[in-house]
């Protein structure tokens, strides 16, 4: 989430990893649109709040889908308000980094695209969801545990407690339990890719904080939802928290992802850290690779 002029909640998420391209989009903006439209809105703020997230202090009412200025002017917002976190509103100044943004509880499949032209053959990352894709592809789940750090947020108007704010999730692999509200860090890639995949399967810390790291509810493209005890809940044992390990310029007829388990199953990559976290995407031809953020 981000801001520009009076459009307080836009995120420059369309550029390459670490870049500053601004296509007025973010990974949550499409879902936020379901809250717009007043009484005719498809979704209400409460529907994007997990009822088990009380310890995380997510707002029971969810997003307000709009903000008022101090003089009563209704400002349009284009994403969830990123000023509200588990430790409250911080008006007009930077604050201690938060762990949880409070107006929504879930992570969503990345559908934004960008083209990496730094390769000898340009690579397109990101996929637009269609009803012709695998019906077992995850599209939403309880919040990704790697979304653990909101480095800066605040309100635009110092004297205006209702004016829209901004916040941007990062993955910070050095945070302590004390600075994460007592929660454990999810697995780190400290050895081989196979060892990291094994850690995702067996460790409770790889699960969402929404349910005390016991598991997560996952929603799939065909409309059904189910409980998963690990993030390896995607098609063909895919982890829903990150993309696969990419092998650049693999060459014609060769796989362009790292293989695990002595077969053709791809290895899951640890999410990108810091400002690159929100730029994660599956490649356009990896049709069953789910990446749910933030």
C-alpha positions as CSV (number, residue, x, y, z in Angstrom):
1,X,0.0,0.0,0.0
2,X,1.2,3.5,-0.7
3,X,0.1,7.0,-1.5
4,X,0.3,9.7,-4.1
5,X,-1.4,13.1,-4.1
6,X,-4.9,12.6,-2.7
7,X,-5.1,8.9,-3.7
8,X,-3.7,7.7,-0.4
9,X,-3.7,4.0,-0.8
10,X,-2.1,3.2,-4.1
11,X,1.0,1.0,-4.3
12,X,3.7,1.2,-7.0
13,X,3.8,-2.6,-7.4
14,X,4.0,-2.9,-11.1
15,X,7.7,-2.4,-11.6
16,X,10.5,-5.0,-11.3
17,X,11.7,-6.2,-7.9
18,X,12.9,-3.2,-5.9
19,X,11.8,-0.8,-8.6
20,X,9.6,2.2,-8.5
21,X,7.2,1.6,-11.4
22,X,3.8,3.1,-10.6
23,X,0.8,1.4,-12.3
24,X,-1.6,2.5,-9.5
25,X,-2.0,-1.1,-8.4
26,X,-1.3,-3.3,-5.4
27,X,-2.0,-6.9,-4.6
28,X,-4.8,-6.0,-2.3
29,X,-6.4,-3.3,-4.4
30,X,-8.5,-5.7,-6.5
31,X,-10.0,-7.3,-3.4
32,X,-10.6,-3.9,-1.9
33,X,-12.8,-3.0,-4.9
34,X,-15.3,-5.6,-3.7
35,X,-16.0,-3.4,-0.7
36,X,-16.9,-0.4,-2.8
37,X,-20.4,0.4,-3.8
38,X,-22.3,1.0,-0.5
39,X,-25.3,-1.2,0.0
40,X,-24.7,-2.9,-3.4
41,X,-21.1,-3.9,-2.6
42,X,-20.3,-7.5,-3.1
43,X,-18.3,-7.8,0.2
44,X,-18.4,-6.0,3.5
45,X,-15.5,-5.0,5.7
46,X,-16.1,-7.7,8.3
47,X,-15.9,-10.5,5.6
48,X,-12.1,-9.8,5.1
49,X,-11.4,-10.2,8.9
50,X,-10.5,-13.6,10.3
51,X,-12.6,-14.3,13.4
52,X,-9.6,-16.1,14.9
53,X,-7.3,-13.1,14.7
54,X,-8.2,-11.4,17.9
55,X,-4.7,-11.8,19.4
56,X,-3.4,-9.9,16.3
57,X,-5.8,-7.0,17.0
58,X,-7.3,-6.9,13.6
59,X,-10.2,-4.5,13.4
60,X,-13.5,-6.4,14.0
61,X,-15.2,-4.2,11.5
62,X,-12.6,-4.6,8.9
63,X,-12.0,-1.9,6.3
64,X,-14.2,1.2,6.2
65,X,-13.8,1.4,2.4
66,X,-13.5,5.2,2.6
67,X,-12.1,8.0,4.7
68,X,-13.4,11.4,5.8
69,X,-11.3,14.5,6.1
70,X,-11.6,16.7,9.2
71,X,-14.1,19.0,7.3
72,X,-16.3,16.0,6.4
73,X,-15.1,15.6,2.8
74,X,-15.3,11.9,1.7
75,X,-11.9,11.1,0.0
76,X,-11.8,8.2,-2.4
77,X,-9.5,5.4,-1.4
78,X,-8.2,2.6,-3.6
79,X,-6.8,0.1,-1.1
80,X,-7.1,-0.8,2.5
81,X,-6.0,1.9,4.9
82,X,-2.4,1.2,5.8
83,X,-2.2,3.5,8.8
84,X,-4.0,1.1,11.2
85,X,-1.9,-1.5,12.8
86,X,-2.0,-3.8,15.8
87,X,-0.5,-1.0,18.0
88,X,-3.0,1.6,16.9
89,X,-2.9,4.7,14.8
90,X,0.2,6.8,14.6
91,X,-0.7,10.2,13.4
92,X,1.6,12.4,11.4
93,X,4.9,10.7,12.2
94,X,6.9,7.5,11.7
95,X,6.3,4.9,14.3
96,X,7.8,1.7,15.7
97,X,7.6,-0.9,12.9
98,X,4.4,-2.9,13.1
99,X,3.8,-6.6,12.5
100,X,0.1,-6.5,11.6
101,X,-2.0,-4.2,9.6
102,X,-5.5,-4.2,11.0
103,X,-8.1,-3.7,8.3
104,X,-7.8,-7.1,6.6
105,X,-6.6,-10.6,7.6
106,X,-5.8,-12.4,4.3
107,X,-3.3,-12.8,1.6
108,X,-4.2,-13.0,-2.1
109,X,-2.9,-14.5,-5.3
110,X,-0.7,-12.1,-7.2
111,X,-2.2,-11.1,-10.6
112,X,0.0,-8.1,-11.5
113,X,2.5,-8.6,-14.3
114,X,5.9,-7.2,-15.1
115,X,8.5,-8.0,-17.8
116,X,12.1,-8.6,-16.8
117,X,14.2,-7.3,-19.8
118,X,17.5,-7.9,-18.1
119,X,17.6,-11.5,-19.3
120,X,18.8,-12.4,-22.7
121,X,15.3,-13.5,-23.4
122,X,12.7,-11.2,-21.7
123,X,10.8,-13.0,-18.9
124,X,7.2,-12.2,-18.1
125,X,6.3,-12.6,-14.4
126,X,2.7,-12.7,-13.0
127,X,-0.5,-14.2,-14.1
128,X,-4.0,-12.9,-14.6
129,X,-6.6,-15.2,-13.1
130,X,-9.0,-16.8,-15.5
131,X,-11.7,-19.5,-15.2
132,X,-9.7,-21.8,-17.5
133,X,-6.8,-22.2,-15.0
134,X,-6.5,-25.2,-12.7
135,X,-9.6,-25.2,-10.4
136,X,-7.3,-26.3,-7.5
137,X,-5.2,-23.2,-7.6
138,X,-5.3,-21.2,-4.3
139,X,-6.4,-17.6,-4.6
140,X,-6.6,-16.5,-1.0
141,X,-5.6,-17.7,2.5
142,X,-5.1,-16.5,6.1
143,X,-2.3,-14.0,6.1
144,X,1.1,-15.1,4.9
145,X,3.4,-15.4,8.0
146,X,6.3,-13.9,6.0
147,X,4.3,-10.6,6.0
148,X,5.8,-9.7,9.3
149,X,7.1,-6.1,9.1
150,X,5.4,-2.8,8.2
151,X,8.5,-0.4,8.4
152,X,6.7,2.9,8.0
153,X,3.2,4.1,8.3
154,X,1.3,7.1,9.5
155,X,-1.5,9.5,8.7
156,X,-1.2,12.1,6.0
157,X,-3.0,14.8,8.0
158,X,-1.5,15.4,11.5
159,X,-4.7,16.7,12.9
160,X,-7.0,14.4,11.0
161,X,-7.5,11.0,12.7
162,X,-9.7,9.7,9.9
163,X,-7.6,10.7,6.9
164,X,-6.1,7.8,4.9
165,X,-2.7,6.4,5.7
166,X,-0.3,4.0,4.1
167,X,1.7,0.9,5.0
168,X,3.8,-1.6,3.0
169,X,4.5,-5.2,4.1
170,X,8.0,-6.5,4.1
171,X,9.5,-9.9,5.0
172,X,12.2,-9.2,7.7
173,X,14.1,-12.4,8.4
174,X,15.9,-10.9,11.4
175,X,13.0,-9.9,13.6
176,X,12.8,-11.2,17.2
177,X,9.8,-12.9,18.7
178,X,9.5,-9.9,21.1
179,X,9.1,-7.6,18.1
180,X,6.6,-9.9,16.4
181,X,4.1,-10.0,19.3
182,X,5.6,-13.3,20.5
183,X,5.2,-15.2,17.2
184,X,7.9,-17.4,15.7
185,X,9.7,-16.5,12.5
186,X,8.7,-18.8,9.6
187,X,11.4,-21.1,8.1
188,X,14.5,-19.6,6.7
189,X,16.5,-21.1,3.8
190,X,19.7,-21.9,5.6
191,X,20.8,-25.0,3.6
192,X,19.6,-26.6,0.4
193,X,16.3,-25.9,-1.3
194,X,15.2,-29.4,-0.4
195,X,15.9,-28.8,3.3
196,X,13.8,-25.6,3.1
197,X,10.9,-27.4,1.4
198,X,11.1,-30.0,4.2
199,X,10.9,-27.3,6.8
200,X,7.8,-25.8,5.2
201,X,6.1,-29.2,5.5
202,X,6.8,-29.9,9.1
203,X,7.2,-26.6,11.0
204,X,4.3,-24.9,12.7
205,X,6.1,-21.6,12.3
206,X,5.4,-21.8,8.5
207,X,1.7,-21.3,9.2
208,X,-0.4,-18.1,9.4
209,X,-0.4,-16.2,12.7
210,X,-4.2,-15.8,12.3
211,X,-4.6,-19.3,13.8
212,X,-1.7,-19.3,16.3
213,X,0.5,-20.9,13.6
214,X,-1.5,-24.1,13.7
215,X,-2.6,-23.9,10.0
216,X,-4.6,-21.7,7.6
217,X,-7.8,-21.8,5.7
218,X,-7.2,-21.7,1.9
219,X,-9.7,-20.6,-0.8
220,X,-9.4,-22.1,-4.2
221,X,-10.3,-21.0,-7.7
222,X,-13.3,-23.3,-8.0
223,X,-14.8,-21.6,-4.9
224,X,-14.2,-24.2,-2.2
225,X,-12.1,-23.7,0.9
226,X,-10.3,-26.1,3.2
227,X,-8.0,-26.2,6.2
228,X,-4.3,-26.8,5.6
229,X,-1.8,-27.9,8.3
230,X,1.1,-26.5,6.2
231,X,1.6,-24.0,3.4
232,X,2.2,-26.9,1.0
233,X,-1.4,-26.6,0.1
234,X,-1.3,-25.7,-3.6
235,X,-1.5,-27.8,-6.8
236,X,1.1,-30.6,-6.7
237,X,2.4,-29.8,-3.3
238,X,3.1,-26.1,-4.1
239,X,3.8,-23.7,-1.2
240,X,1.3,-20.9,-1.3
241,X,3.7,-18.3,0.3
242,X,6.3,-17.8,-2.5
243,X,7.2,-18.6,-6.1
244,X,9.4,-21.4,-7.2
245,X,13.2,-21.3,-7.3
246,X,14.0,-19.7,-10.7
247,X,17.0,-20.8,-12.9
248,X,17.7,-17.9,-15.3
249,X,18.4,-18.7,-18.9
250,X,18.0,-22.5,-18.5
251,X,18.0,-22.9,-22.3
252,X,15.7,-24.4,-24.8
253,X,14.1,-27.7,-23.7
254,X,15.3,-27.3,-20.1
255,X,13.4,-26.7,-16.9
256,X,13.6,-23.1,-15.7
257,X,13.0,-24.0,-12.1
258,X,15.0,-26.0,-9.5
259,X,13.8,-29.5,-9.0
260,X,13.2,-31.1,-5.6
261,X,12.5,-34.7,-4.4
262,X,14.4,-36.3,-7.2
263,X,11.5,-35.8,-9.6
264,X,10.0,-33.0,-11.6
265,X,8.4,-31.1,-8.6
266,X,9.8,-27.6,-8.3
267,X,11.5,-26.3,-5.2
268,X,9.8,-23.5,-3.3
269,X,11.9,-20.3,-2.8
270,X,12.1,-18.4,0.5
271,X,10.2,-15.1,-0.1
272,X,12.2,-12.0,-1.1
273,X,13.1,-9.7,1.7
274,X,12.4,-6.1,2.6
275,X,11.2,-3.9,-0.3
276,X,11.3,-6.8,-2.8
277,X,8.8,-8.8,-0.9
278,X,5.8,-7.3,-2.7
279,X,7.3,-7.9,-6.1
280,X,7.1,-11.7,-5.8
281,X,5.2,-13.3,-8.8
282,X,5.1,-16.7,-10.5
283,X,6.3,-16.8,-14.0
284,X,3.6,-16.4,-16.6
285,X,4.0,-20.0,-17.7
286,X,4.0,-21.5,-14.2
287,X,0.2,-21.9,-14.1
288,X,0.0,-23.8,-10.8
289,X,2.5,-21.7,-8.9
290,X,0.5,-19.8,-6.2
291,X,2.0,-16.7,-4.6
292,X,-0.3,-15.3,-1.9
293,X,0.7,-12.0,-0.4
294,X,0.9,-9.8,1.7
